[in-house]
Amino acid sequence: MTRLVRIAFVALVLALAAFGVATAWQTGADGRWLRVALAVAITLPLLLLPRHPVAVVLVVVGAASTDLALGGGGGGAWFAMLVVAYGLGRYSSGLALLLGGVAMYAAALAADLPRLRSGAPLDEVVPAWVILAALVGLGHWFRSRQEETAELVGRAAADERGRIARELHDLVAHSLAVTVVQAQAGQRVLDRDPEAARTALAAVERLSREGLGELRRLLGMLENDDSASVDPPPSLARLDELVADVRAAGLPVHLTVRGSPAGLPAGVDLAAYRIAQEGLTNVLKHAGPGAQVDLTVFYEDDAVEVQVVDDGRGNDGRGGNSGGAGRGLVGMRQRVALYGGSLEAGPRNDGGFEVRARMPLVRA
């Protein structure tokens, strides 16, 4: 229940309880206190219906049946039966729902049986049973909808966490990997070639600024802050910049682009860029010294394909780039799966590692 509905419900139950007690107090002295107790038992337990539906049904149904058997007015009892019917469907399921339903209909049948025996037609009692069943069904439908909504919200939250994790991983892994390589290069040549060291440090500064810009853009998206960053999002159109950064870190990259990217959906564009970025980062981190890499992008009418192929022997020199055993390949698979594509990644027979990602397109 929402807060406003809960307050209104509590007020209604308390008002009904007060009315029931006042009515019971006007009865004869012999049965006054019993009627007062029944009026309380019929109404106040309704406040606990969301937490203890079956127990409330048993108490309210038992009290209502007793009140009707003693010749009570029946108005409060009938209202309570309507509420517990809805609450039973809304807040219980399985065996609890079955038990509560049996108890409720047993009480309804017991209350109507004398009338049926006296010759009352069925059409005077059956509508009440139908109403009770309809309220149980309505409550159960609302419960199902709430559970489905909660599941969808949870799934959406999990997907969003996964998307954020992939973006942060790709951003941090690439920026730090290239920055570390540049910093190491500057440190090695600092004494004998100050100009080369200055160039490496300038690259570190530029990459750090770019990484911070992307991080601000990502945080701005999470906060829905349009002014957080005006930098364009990563795209295959900026692939030359990515390749230049990796080359500057000392990894020879041969870039080949075939076809036209016209009408490429933004989501696929970003996913393809991140796959290329992660593939190059893995080569830089794992392929070992002397490695080279071929980066190829195929634009087709119905798909885009990214290939990252290196000839590295691994950092241990024993033949084979591992391709990264952490979140890198997992993130690639998740990105490709999001767009109904396929990913092949593994060591090559003649050495090195290959990543091949293909995603279908719906041209804009």
Residue frames relative to the residue before (quaternion, step in Angstrom):
aa qw qx qy qz dx dy dz
M 1.0000 0.0000 0.0000 0.0000 0.00 0.00 0.00
T 0.4446 -0.6318 0.5470 0.3223 3.53 -1.18 0.51
R 0.6811 -0.5039 0.3283 0.4176 3.56 -1.21 0.40
L 0.6692 0.5049 -0.3110 0.4478 3.60 0.88 -0.91
V 0.6604 0.4942 -0.3072 0.4745 3.58 0.94 -0.89
R 0.6372 0.5313 -0.3339 0.4474 3.60 0.99 -0.79
I 0.6524 0.5059 -0.3163 0.4673 3.58 0.95 -0.86
A 0.6572 0.5069 -0.3131 0.4617 3.58 0.94 -0.88
F 0.6504 0.5178 -0.3181 0.4557 3.59 0.99 -0.83
V 0.6474 0.5116 -0.3180 0.4669 3.59 0.94 -0.89
A 0.6564 0.5108 -0.3142 0.4578 3.58 0.93 -0.87
L 0.6540 0.5150 -0.3129 0.4574 3.58 0.99 -0.85
V 0.6589 0.5047 -0.3094 0.4641 3.60 0.94 -0.88
L 0.6638 0.4951 -0.3123 0.4655 3.59 0.92 -0.86
A 0.6411 0.5136 -0.3280 0.4665 3.58 1.00 -0.77
L 0.6550 0.5035 -0.3095 0.4708 3.57 0.99 -0.85
A 0.6331 0.5226 -0.3311 0.4652 3.60 1.03 -0.78
A 0.6559 0.5071 -0.3153 0.4618 3.59 0.94 -0.86
F 0.6506 0.5057 -0.3183 0.4687 3.57 0.98 -0.83
G 0.6557 0.5184 -0.3095 0.4533 3.59 0.96 -0.86
V 0.6592 0.4966 -0.3093 0.4724 3.57 0.95 -0.85
A 0.6498 0.5149 -0.3201 0.4585 3.58 0.96 -0.85
T 0.6566 0.5036 -0.3100 0.4681 3.57 0.97 -0.84
A 0.6626 0.5091 -0.3029 0.4584 3.59 0.95 -0.90
W 0.6332 0.5571 -0.3326 0.4220 3.57 1.05 -0.75
Q 0.6577 0.5219 -0.3089 0.4468 3.56 1.17 -0.52
T 0.5197 0.6265 -0.4268 0.3941 3.60 1.23 -0.07
G 0.7224 -0.4334 0.3118 0.4394 3.53 -1.29 0.08
A 0.6480 -0.5600 0.3600 0.3699 3.53 -1.19 0.57
D 0.6089 0.5906 -0.3630 0.3856 3.61 1.04 -0.68
G 0.8205 0.2363 -0.1143 0.5078 3.58 0.85 -0.89
R 0.3350 0.7951 -0.4676 0.1923 3.55 1.29 0.17
W 0.7295 0.4454 -0.2711 0.4428 3.57 0.68 -1.03
L 0.6061 0.5380 -0.3583 0.4636 3.60 1.09 -0.60
R 0.6667 0.4922 -0.3058 0.4689 3.58 0.94 -0.86
V 0.6243 0.5280 -0.3417 0.4634 3.58 1.03 -0.73
A 0.6561 0.5085 -0.3069 0.4656 3.58 0.96 -0.89
L 0.6558 0.5044 -0.3152 0.4650 3.58 0.98 -0.79
A 0.6278 0.5373 -0.3369 0.4513 3.58 1.01 -0.80
V 0.6570 0.4930 -0.3022 0.4837 3.57 1.02 -0.81
A 0.6803 0.5019 -0.2892 0.4491 3.59 0.92 -0.94
I 0.6420 0.5253 -0.3266 0.4531 3.60 1.12 -0.58
T 0.7960 0.3691 -0.1568 0.4534 3.58 0.95 -0.86
L 0.7294 0.4766 -0.2867 0.3983 3.61 0.54 -1.09
P 0.6178 0.5431 -0.3808 0.4223 3.68 0.93 -0.59
L 0.5166 0.6467 -0.4209 0.3710 3.62 1.18 -0.36
L 0.5845 0.5915 -0.3666 0.4172 3.60 1.16 -0.53
L 0.7079 0.4332 -0.2508 0.4983 3.59 1.19 -0.52
L 0.3533 0.7894 -0.4575 0.2068 3.59 1.26 0.05
P 0.6661 0.5064 -0.3463 0.4243 3.68 0.80 -0.76
R 0.7363 0.4269 -0.2384 0.4677 3.61 1.03 -0.75
H 0.8060 0.1275 -0.0339 0.5771 3.59 1.00 -0.80
P 0.0625 -0.8672 0.4914 0.0502 3.62 0.63 1.06
V 0.6984 0.4711 -0.2968 0.4497 3.60 0.79 -0.95
A 0.6486 0.5105 -0.3250 0.4616 3.61 0.92 -0.84
V 0.6514 0.5022 -0.3178 0.4717 3.59 0.97 -0.81
V 0.6256 0.5340 -0.3427 0.4539 3.60 0.97 -0.81
L 0.6769 0.4972 -0.3031 0.4502 3.59 0.86 -0.93
V 0.6745 0.4876 -0.3043 0.4633 3.60 0.92 -0.87
V 0.7030 0.4708 -0.2783 0.4547 3.57 0.80 -1.04
V 0.6581 0.5025 -0.3169 0.4626 3.60 0.91 -0.86
G 0.6547 0.5089 -0.3178 0.4598 3.58 0.96 -0.83
A 0.6797 0.4794 -0.2942 0.4707 3.59 0.92 -0.89
A 0.6541 0.5117 -0.3177 0.4576 3.58 0.98 -0.83
S 0.6435 0.5177 -0.3265 0.4597 3.59 0.98 -0.81
T 0.6531 0.5076 -0.3113 0.4678 3.58 0.98 -0.85
D 0.6482 0.5241 -0.3169 0.4526 3.58 0.97 -0.87
L 0.6695 0.4832 -0.3007 0.4774 3.59 0.95 -0.85
A 0.6396 0.5310 -0.3282 0.4486 3.60 1.03 -0.76
L 0.6939 0.4500 -0.2641 0.4962 3.57 1.17 -0.63
G 0.5900 -0.6133 0.3561 0.3859 3.56 1.26 0.18
G 0.2762 0.7792 -0.5176 0.2205 3.57 1.14 0.57
G 0.6887 -0.5141 0.3273 0.3927 3.53 -1.30 0.41
G 0.3794 -0.7759 0.4391 0.2474 3.59 1.10 -0.65
G 0.5341 0.6444 -0.4221 0.3484 3.62 1.14 -0.35
G 0.6993 0.4500 -0.2654 0.4879 3.57 0.82 -0.98
A 0.6341 0.5347 -0.3289 0.4515 3.56 1.03 -0.79
W 0.6715 0.4914 -0.3064 0.4623 3.59 0.93 -0.84
F 0.6256 0.5195 -0.3423 0.4707 3.59 1.00 -0.74
A 0.6512 0.5176 -0.3143 0.4575 3.57 0.94 -0.89
M 0.6353 0.5267 -0.3288 0.4591 3.60 1.01 -0.77
L 0.6374 0.5183 -0.3291 0.4655 3.60 1.02 -0.76
V 0.6654 0.5056 -0.3043 0.4572 3.57 0.93 -0.88
V 0.6981 0.4635 -0.2942 0.4596 3.59 0.84 -0.92
A 0.5847 0.5657 -0.3789 0.4411 3.60 1.12 -0.53
Y 0.6704 0.4688 -0.2897 0.4969 3.56 0.92 -0.90
G 0.6799 0.5065 -0.2959 0.4400 3.58 0.86 -0.95
L 0.6058 0.5636 -0.3559 0.4343 3.56 1.07 -0.69
G 0.6988 0.4466 -0.2679 0.4904 3.57 0.94 -0.88
R 0.6767 0.5285 -0.2857 0.4256 3.55 1.05 -0.80
Y 0.8317 0.2648 -0.0899 0.4796 3.57 0.88 -0.93
S 0.7375 0.3367 -0.2393 0.5342 3.64 1.18 0.13
S 0.0643 -0.7830 0.6178 0.0343 3.53 -1.30 0.29
G 0.7961 0.3405 -0.2204 0.4492 3.53 -1.32 0.17
L 0.8453 -0.0993 0.1020 0.5149 3.56 -0.99 -0.93
A 0.6239 0.5437 -0.3414 0.4457 3.60 1.03 -0.75
L 0.6466 0.5102 -0.3134 0.4727 3.58 0.99 -0.83
L 0.6533 0.5128 -0.3099 0.4628 3.58 0.96 -0.86
L 0.6635 0.5079 -0.3067 0.4558 3.59 0.90 -0.93
G 0.6796 0.4863 -0.2906 0.4659 3.57 0.87 -0.90
G 0.6441 0.5247 -0.3197 0.4556 3.58 1.02 -0.79
V 0.6409 0.5160 -0.3244 0.4666 3.59 0.98 -0.84
A 0.6610 0.5052 -0.3106 0.4597 3.58 0.93 -0.91
M 0.6639 0.5125 -0.3130 0.4457 3.58 0.90 -0.88
Y 0.7178 0.4344 -0.2660 0.4747 3.61 0.83 -0.93
A 0.5807 0.5538 -0.3810 0.4593 3.60 1.12 -0.49
A 0.6616 0.4884 -0.3046 0.4807 3.57 1.00 -0.82
A 0.6483 0.5145 -0.3244 0.4580 3.59 0.97 -0.82
L 0.6584 0.5001 -0.3091 0.4699 3.59 0.97 -0.82
A 0.6450 0.5212 -0.3207 0.4577 3.58 1.00 -0.84
A 0.6654 0.4985 -0.3057 0.4641 3.57 1.04 -0.77
D 0.7425 0.4154 -0.2284 0.4732 3.60 1.01 -0.77
L 0.4968 0.6952 -0.4194 0.3064 3.60 1.20 -0.39
P 0.6461 0.5060 -0.3553 0.4476 3.67 0.85 -0.76
R 0.6453 0.5167 -0.3222 0.4613 3.61 0.98 -0.75
L 0.6548 0.5020 -0.3166 0.4680 3.58 0.98 -0.81
R 0.6549 0.5139 -0.3180 0.4537 3.57 1.01 -0.80
S 0.6791 0.4860 -0.2902 0.4673 3.56 1.12 -0.63
G 0.6527 -0.5585 0.2982 0.4161 3.57 1.30 0.14
A 0.3897 0.7121 -0.5015 0.2993 3.61 1.18 0.21
P 0.4735 -0.6806 0.4704 0.3020 3.62 -0.89 0.84
L 0.6293 -0.5660 0.3869 0.3658 3.54 -1.22 0.58
D 0.6402 0.5589 -0.3462 0.3973 3.59 1.00 -0.73
E 0.5964 0.5438 -0.3789 0.4527 3.60 1.25 0.00
V 0.7629 0.3469 -0.1924 0.5105 3.59 1.15 -0.47
V 0.5968 0.6000 -0.3671 0.3859 3.58 1.05 -0.69
P 0.6204 0.5491 -0.3785 0.4127 3.68 0.84 -0.71
A 0.6308 0.5249 -0.3414 0.4583 3.59 1.02 -0.74
W 0.6446 0.5077 -0.3242 0.4707 3.60 0.98 -0.77
V 0.6406 0.5225 -0.3228 0.4610 3.57 1.01 -0.82
I 0.6376 0.5285 -0.3275 0.4549 3.58 0.99 -0.83
L 0.6427 0.5175 -0.3216 0.4644 3.58 0.97 -0.85
A 0.6649 0.4992 -0.3022 0.4662 3.58 0.92 -0.90
A 0.6442 0.5262 -0.3203 0.4534 3.57 1.01 -0.83
L 0.6631 0.4987 -0.3086 0.4652 3.58 1.00 -0.79
V 0.6075 0.5252 -0.3521 0.4808 3.60 1.06 -0.68
G 0.6703 0.5003 -0.2940 0.4626 3.56 0.93 -0.93
L 0.6412 0.5209 -0.3250 0.4603 3.59 1.00 -0.80
G 0.6565 0.5070 -0.3122 0.4632 3.57 0.94 -0.85
H 0.6535 0.5079 -0.3110 0.4671 3.57 0.99 -0.85
W 0.6314 0.5312 -0.3352 0.4547 3.60 1.03 -0.74
F 0.6523 0.4990 -0.3141 0.4763 3.59 0.97 -0.84
R 0.6257 0.5326 -0.3388 0.4584 3.58 1.02 -0.75
S 0.6625 0.5069 -0.3047 0.4596 3.58 0.92 -0.91
R 0.6541 0.5095 -0.3158 0.4614 3.56 0.96 -0.85
Q 0.6458 0.5164 -0.3238 0.4597 3.58 0.98 -0.80
E 0.6595 0.4999 -0.3112 0.4672 3.59 0.94 -0.84
E 0.6432 0.5122 -0.3237 0.4681 3.60 1.00 -0.80
T 0.6519 0.5111 -0.3143 0.4637 3.56 0.99 -0.85
A 0.6512 0.5091 -0.3156 0.4659 3.58 0.95 -0.86
E 0.6425 0.5185 -0.3231 0.4627 3.58 1.03 -0.78
L 0.6590 0.5046 -0.3068 0.4658 3.57 0.96 -0.86
V 0.6470 0.5080 -0.3201 0.4699 3.56 0.99 -0.84
G 0.6572 0.5093 -0.3084 0.4622 3.57 0.96 -0.85
R 0.6556 0.5050 -0.3114 0.4672 3.56 1.00 -0.83
A 0.6452 0.5174 -0.3162 0.4647 3.56 1.00 -0.85
A 0.6461 0.5125 -0.3186 0.4674 3.57 1.01 -0.82
A 0.6501 0.5065 -0.3175 0.4691 3.59 0.98 -0.82
D 0.6428 0.5132 -0.3221 0.4688 3.59 0.99 -0.81
E 0.6560 0.5088 -0.3106 0.4629 3.56 0.99 -0.84
R 0.6354 0.5127 -0.3315 0.4728 3.58 1.01 -0.78
G 0.6447 0.5193 -0.3185 0.4618 3.57 1.02 -0.79
R 0.6494 0.5157 -0.3181 0.4594 3.57 0.98 -0.87
I 0.6574 0.5015 -0.3096 0.4696 3.58 0.94 -0.89
A 0.6457 0.5230 -0.3227 0.4532 3.58 0.96 -0.86
R 0.6519 0.5076 -0.3209 0.4631 3.60 0.96 -0.82
E 0.6626 0.5056 -0.3112 0.4567 3.57 0.91 -0.93
L 0.6773 0.4857 -0.3017 0.4630 3.59 0.87 -0.91
H 0.6381 0.5270 -0.3347 0.4508 3.57 0.96 -0.83
D 0.6867 0.4814 -0.2974 0.4562 3.57 0.80 -0.99
L 0.6587 0.5166 -0.3060 0.4535 3.56 0.97 -0.88
V 0.7312 0.4338 -0.2473 0.4647 3.56 0.70 -1.09
A 0.6608 0.5226 -0.3251 0.4297 3.59 0.86 -0.93
H 0.6989 0.4575 -0.2895 0.4673 3.59 0.82 -0.94
S 0.6855 0.4961 -0.3096 0.4337 3.59 0.72 -1.02
L 0.7019 0.4627 -0.2817 0.4624 3.58 0.84 -0.94
A 0.6305 0.5433 -0.3473 0.4322 3.60 0.96 -0.80
V 0.6984 0.4493 -0.2768 0.4835 3.58 0.82 -0.96
T 0.6398 0.5337 -0.3273 0.4458 3.59 0.99 -0.82
V 0.6494 0.5140 -0.3184 0.4611 3.60 0.95 -0.86
V 0.6503 0.5126 -0.3200 0.4603 3.59 0.94 -0.86
Q 0.6636 0.4942 -0.3046 0.4719 3.57 0.94 -0.88
A 0.6509 0.5104 -0.3240 0.4591 3.60 0.95 -0.82
Q 0.6443 0.5111 -0.3227 0.4685 3.60 1.00 -0.78
A 0.6449 0.5183 -0.3224 0.4600 3.56 1.00 -0.83
G 0.6573 0.5059 -0.3115 0.4636 3.59 0.95 -0.85
Q 0.6479 0.5222 -0.3226 0.4511 3.58 1.00 -0.79
R 0.6605 0.5282 -0.3119 0.4329 3.59 1.00 -0.82
V 0.7835 0.3309 -0.1683 0.4984 3.59 0.97 -0.84
L 0.3346 0.7911 -0.4749 0.1918 3.59 1.27 0.06
D 0.7377 0.4267 -0.2421 0.4638 3.61 0.84 -0.92
R 0.7807 0.3732 -0.2032 0.4582 3.60 0.78 -0.93
D 0.8005 0.1275 -0.0626 0.5823 3.62 1.13 -0.47
P 0.1549 -0.8369 0.5184 0.0826 3.61 0.34 1.20
E 0.6257 0.5497 -0.3513 0.4276 3.59 1.02 -0.70
A 0.6541 0.4936 -0.3095 0.4825 3.60 0.98 -0.82
A 0.6316 0.5211 -0.3313 0.4688 3.58 1.05 -0.74
R 0.6349 0.5236 -0.3288 0.4632 3.57 1.03 -0.81
T 0.6390 0.5239 -0.3226 0.4618 3.58 1.01 -0.81
A 0.6583 0.5044 -0.3111 0.4641 3.59 0.97 -0.86
L 0.6676 0.4928 -0.3085 0.4650 3.58 0.96 -0.82
A 0.6130 0.5337 -0.3474 0.4676 3.58 1.09 -0.65
A 0.6365 0.5135 -0.3239 0.4756 3.57 1.06 -0.75
V 0.6144 0.5372 -0.3425 0.4654 3.59 1.05 -0.76
E 0.6588 0.5080 -0.3098 0.4603 3.58 0.92 -0.91
R 0.6744 0.4993 -0.3019 0.4525 3.58 0.88 -0.95
L 0.6696 0.4930 -0.3026 0.4658 3.58 0.90 -0.90
S 0.6342 0.5225 -0.3349 0.4610 3.58 1.02 -0.74
R 0.6530 0.5026 -0.3177 0.4691 3.58 0.95 -0.82
E 0.6510 0.5073 -0.3199 0.4653 3.58 0.95 -0.84
G 0.6477 0.5186 -0.3187 0.4583 3.58 0.99 -0.82
L 0.6498 0.5005 -0.3130 0.4788 3.57 0.99 -0.81
G 0.6296 0.5355 -0.3361 0.4515 3.57 1.04 -0.74
E 0.6642 0.4844 -0.3029 0.4821 3.58 0.97 -0.84
L 0.6356 0.5243 -0.3331 0.4583 3.58 1.02 -0.77
R 0.6436 0.5046 -0.3224 0.4768 3.60 0.98 -0.79
R 0.6319 0.5299 -0.3347 0.4559 3.58 1.02 -0.78
L 0.6672 0.5003 -0.3001 0.4631 3.57 0.95 -0.90
L 0.6674 0.4855 -0.3015 0.4775 3.59 0.93 -0.87
G 0.6278 0.5362 -0.3334 0.4552 3.57 1.06 -0.71
M 0.6239 0.5238 -0.3325 0.4753 3.57 1.06 -0.73
L 0.6618 0.5071 -0.3120 0.4555 3.59 0.96 -0.85
E 0.7330 0.4037 -0.2268 0.4982 3.57 1.06 -0.74
N 0.3834 -0.7315 0.4705 0.3108 3.59 1.31 -0.05
D 0.4020 0.7011 -0.4796 0.3418 3.54 1.06 0.80
D 0.2981 -0.7953 0.5041 0.1567 3.58 -0.27 1.27
S 0.6994 0.4695 -0.2759 0.4629 3.58 1.15 -0.52
A 0.4261 0.7361 -0.4545 0.2646 3.58 1.27 -0.07
S 0.7920 -0.1194 0.1082 0.5889 3.60 0.97 -0.78
V 0.2347 -0.7677 0.5806 0.1358 3.53 -1.05 0.82
D 0.4027 0.7158 -0.4803 0.3079 3.59 1.25 0.12
P 0.4837 -0.6582 0.4808 0.3189 3.59 -0.98 0.77
P 0.5332 -0.6263 0.4509 0.3465 3.60 -1.07 0.62
P 0.6352 -0.5163 0.3888 0.4228 3.60 -1.17 0.39
S 0.0373 0.7953 -0.5983 0.0907 3.56 -1.04 0.85
L 0.6062 -0.5483 0.4262 0.3877 3.55 -1.22 0.44
A 0.5532 0.5985 -0.3951 0.4239 3.59 1.21 -0.37
R 0.7129 0.3961 -0.2391 0.5270 3.61 1.24 -0.43
L 0.2815 0.7955 -0.4960 0.2046 3.57 1.20 0.45
D 0.5972 0.5749 -0.3654 0.4235 3.61 1.07 -0.68
E 0.6376 0.5218 -0.3301 0.4607 3.59 1.04 -0.76
L 0.6398 0.5227 -0.3212 0.4629 3.57 0.98 -0.83
V 0.6670 0.4986 -0.2977 0.4668 3.57 0.90 -0.95
A 0.6385 0.5319 -0.3310 0.4470 3.59 0.98 -0.82
D 0.6393 0.5228 -0.3268 0.4594 3.59 0.99 -0.78
V 0.6817 0.4786 -0.2956 0.4679 3.58 0.91 -0.89
R 0.6268 0.5220 -0.3378 0.4696 3.59 1.01 -0.73
A 0.6485 0.5243 -0.3160 0.4524 3.56 0.99 -0.86
A 0.6478 0.5053 -0.3104 0.4782 3.58 1.20 -0.51
G 0.6408 -0.5766 0.3064 0.4039 3.58 1.28 0.07
L 0.5983 0.5514 -0.3728 0.4461 3.61 1.21 0.15
P 0.3417 -0.7410 0.5355 0.2178 3.63 -0.57 1.07
V 0.0408 -0.8013 0.5960 -0.0321 3.57 -0.75 1.12
H 0.1459 -0.7622 0.6255 0.0808 3.55 -0.93 0.96
L 0.1415 -0.8182 0.5563 0.0329 3.56 -0.48 1.24
T 0.0054 -0.7733 0.6335 -0.0244 3.54 -0.97 0.99
V 0.0474 -0.7837 0.6194 -0.0006 3.57 -0.88 1.00
R 0.0413 -0.8045 0.5922 -0.0204 3.55 -0.75 1.07
G 0.7684 0.2995 -0.2510 0.5068 3.55 -0.82 1.00
S 0.4887 -0.6551 0.5043 0.2788 3.54 -1.37 -0.02
P 0.3690 -0.7528 0.5017 0.2132 3.61 -0.92 0.89
A 0.3099 0.7871 -0.4966 0.1945 3.63 1.21 0.16
G 0.8438 0.1662 -0.1345 0.4923 3.56 -0.93 0.95
L 0.3593 0.7415 -0.4994 0.2677 3.61 1.18 0.35
P 0.4540 -0.6909 0.4787 0.2956 3.64 -0.69 1.00
A 0.5892 -0.6260 0.3838 0.3371 3.58 -0.98 0.88
G 0.6615 0.5199 -0.3183 0.4368 3.60 0.92 -0.86
V 0.6630 0.4826 -0.2970 0.4892 3.57 0.95 -0.87
D 0.6093 0.5638 -0.3378 0.4436 3.57 1.05 -0.82
L 0.6847 0.4701 -0.2829 0.4797 3.59 0.85 -0.97
A 0.6517 0.5193 -0.3235 0.4484 3.60 0.92 -0.88
A 0.6592 0.5051 -0.3097 0.4631 3.60 0.94 -0.88
Y 0.6362 0.5218 -0.3283 0.4638 3.58 0.99 -0.81
R 0.6780 0.4944 -0.3002 0.4537 3.58 0.85 -0.94
I 0.6250 0.5266 -0.3439 0.4624 3.60 1.04 -0.69
A 0.6428 0.5024 -0.3151 0.4848 3.58 0.97 -0.85
Q 0.6532 0.5216 -0.3086 0.4539 3.58 0.94 -0.91
E 0.6882 0.4737 -0.2878 0.4682 3.58 0.86 -0.96
G 0.6303 0.5406 -0.3363 0.4442 3.59 1.03 -0.77
L 0.6745 0.4750 -0.2915 0.4842 3.59 0.93 -0.89
T 0.6307 0.5333 -0.3355 0.4530 3.60 1.01 -0.77
N 0.6521 0.5109 -0.3149 0.4632 3.58 0.97 -0.80
V 0.6249 0.5188 -0.3400 0.4742 3.58 1.02 -0.74
L 0.6543 0.5255 -0.3062 0.4495 3.55 0.93 -0.95
K 0.7366 0.4357 -0.2293 0.4637 3.58 0.96 -0.86
H 0.8348 0.2878 -0.0903 0.4606 3.58 0.92 -0.89
A 0.6063 0.6202 -0.3697 0.3333 3.62 1.08 -0.53
G 0.4589 -0.7012 0.4431 0.3183 3.58 1.16 -0.45
P 0.6976 -0.4867 0.3240 0.4142 3.58 -1.29 0.20
G 0.8069 0.3076 -0.2273 0.4501 3.53 -1.17 0.68
A 0.4771 0.6870 -0.4400 0.3269 3.60 1.22 0.04
Q 0.1414 -0.7408 0.6487 0.1020 3.51 -1.30 0.52
V 0.1686 -0.8001 0.5719 0.0662 3.56 -1.17 0.56
D 0.2281 -0.7319 0.6287 0.1303 3.52 -1.17 0.78
L 0.0894 -0.7724 0.6285 0.0199 3.56 -0.80 1.11
T 0.0125 0.8121 -0.5792 0.0699 3.56 -0.59 1.19
V 0.0960 -0.7726 0.6269 0.0308 3.54 -0.99 0.95
F 0.1265 -0.7842 0.6062 0.0402 3.55 -0.78 1.10
Y 0.1265 -0.7580 0.6357 0.0729 3.58 -0.80 1.04
E 0.0213 -0.8003 0.5987 -0.0264 3.57 -0.57 1.17
D 0.6905 -0.4821 0.3280 0.4281 3.58 -1.25 0.19
D 0.8186 0.2286 -0.0878 0.5196 3.58 1.00 -0.81
A 0.7897 0.1918 -0.1111 0.5721 3.61 1.23 0.12
V 0.1958 -0.7129 0.6489 0.1799 3.50 -1.40 0.23
E 0.1022 -0.8039 0.5855 0.0217 3.57 -0.93 0.90
V 0.1299 -0.7731 0.6190 0.0475 3.53 -1.04 0.92
Q 0.0452 -0.7903 0.6110 0.0011 3.57 -0.88 1.00
V 0.0391 -0.7595 0.6493 0.0028 3.54 -0.99 0.93
V 0.0523 0.8140 -0.5680 0.1099 3.58 -0.38 1.27
D 0.0207 -0.8038 0.5945 -0.0059 3.60 -0.76 1.01
D 0.3652 -0.7230 0.5455 0.2154 3.55 -1.32 0.31
G 0.2966 0.8031 -0.4763 0.2007 3.57 1.23 0.43
R 0.3704 -0.7231 0.5460 0.2042 3.51 -1.28 0.54
G 0.6011 -0.5675 0.3629 0.4301 3.59 1.25 0.10
N 0.6129 -0.5793 0.3936 0.3658 3.56 -1.17 0.54
D 0.6910 0.4550 -0.2901 0.4810 3.60 1.15 -0.51
G 0.4644 -0.7202 0.4136 0.3075 3.58 1.32 -0.04
R 0.5593 0.6388 -0.3783 0.3688 3.59 1.22 0.19
G 0.6915 -0.5400 0.2820 0.3882 3.54 1.14 0.46
G 0.8261 0.2286 -0.1913 0.4783 3.54 -0.01 1.20
N 0.2860 -0.7184 0.6149 0.1547 3.48 -0.85 1.08
S 0.4174 -0.7338 0.4797 0.2392 3.59 -0.77 1.02
G 0.4051 -0.7316 0.4626 0.2945 3.58 1.20 -0.39
G 0.5786 -0.5813 0.3919 0.4169 3.57 1.22 -0.02
A 0.1617 -0.8277 0.5333 0.0665 3.57 -0.53 1.14
G 0.5646 0.6238 -0.3800 0.3844 3.57 1.29 0.02
R 0.8301 -0.2154 0.1705 0.4852 3.53 -1.07 -0.85
G 0.4694 0.7229 -0.4302 0.2683 3.60 1.19 -0.37
L 0.7355 0.3964 -0.2288 0.4996 3.56 0.65 -1.12
V 0.5998 0.5512 -0.3625 0.4528 3.59 1.08 -0.65
G 0.6625 0.5065 -0.2989 0.4640 3.55 0.95 -0.90
M 0.6185 0.5388 -0.3391 0.4606 3.58 1.04 -0.76
R 0.6716 0.4969 -0.3020 0.4591 3.57 0.86 -0.95
Q 0.6496 0.5140 -0.3243 0.4568 3.57 0.98 -0.78
R 0.6495 0.5122 -0.3221 0.4605 3.59 0.94 -0.82
V 0.6769 0.4893 -0.2954 0.4639 3.57 0.87 -0.93
A 0.6593 0.5144 -0.3126 0.4505 3.59 0.92 -0.89
L 0.5889 0.5962 -0.3641 0.4065 3.58 1.08 -0.70
Y 0.7717 0.3081 -0.1617 0.5324 3.58 1.09 -0.68
G 0.5853 -0.6363 0.3519 0.3586 3.55 1.21 0.54
G 0.4677 0.6939 -0.4279 0.3415 3.58 1.15 0.55
S 0.4077 -0.6802 0.5502 0.2614 3.52 -1.34 -0.31
L 0.1328 -0.7819 0.6060 0.0617 3.55 -1.20 0.63
E 0.0609 -0.7564 0.6508 0.0244 3.53 -1.00 0.93
A 0.1116 0.7926 -0.5874 0.1201 3.57 -0.77 1.04
G 0.3868 0.7126 -0.5206 0.2674 3.54 -0.87 0.94
P 0.6620 -0.5076 0.3659 0.4125 3.58 -1.28 0.18
R 0.4205 -0.6899 0.5357 0.2456 3.56 -1.20 0.65
N 0.6148 -0.5779 0.3928 0.3656 3.56 -1.15 0.59
D 0.7575 0.3565 -0.2021 0.5082 3.58 1.01 -0.78
G 0.7116 -0.4363 0.2462 0.4927 3.59 1.20 0.50
G 0.7067 0.4300 -0.3310 0.4539 3.51 -1.17 0.58
F 0.3895 -0.6977 0.5617 0.2143 3.51 -1.36 -0.16
E 0.1329 -0.8006 0.5821 0.0499 3.55 -1.10 0.71
V 0.0799 -0.7532 0.6519 0.0353 3.53 -1.09 0.87
R 0.0152 0.7913 -0.6090 0.0520 3.56 -0.80 1.04
A 0.0020 0.8044 -0.5908 0.0619 3.58 -0.48 1.25
R 0.0320 -0.7944 0.6061 -0.0230 3.57 -0.92 0.96
M 0.0259 -0.8028 0.5949 -0.0319 3.57 -0.81 1.05
P 0.4238 -0.7055 0.5060 0.2579 3.61 -0.85 0.96
L 0.2877 -0.7692 0.5557 0.1293 3.54 -1.23 0.62
V 0.1127 -0.6881 0.7038 0.1359 3.45 -1.41 0.44
R 0.3151 -0.8045 0.4691 0.1831 3.55 -0.08 1.29
A 0.4522 -0.6768 0.5170 0.2647 3.56 -1.04 0.86
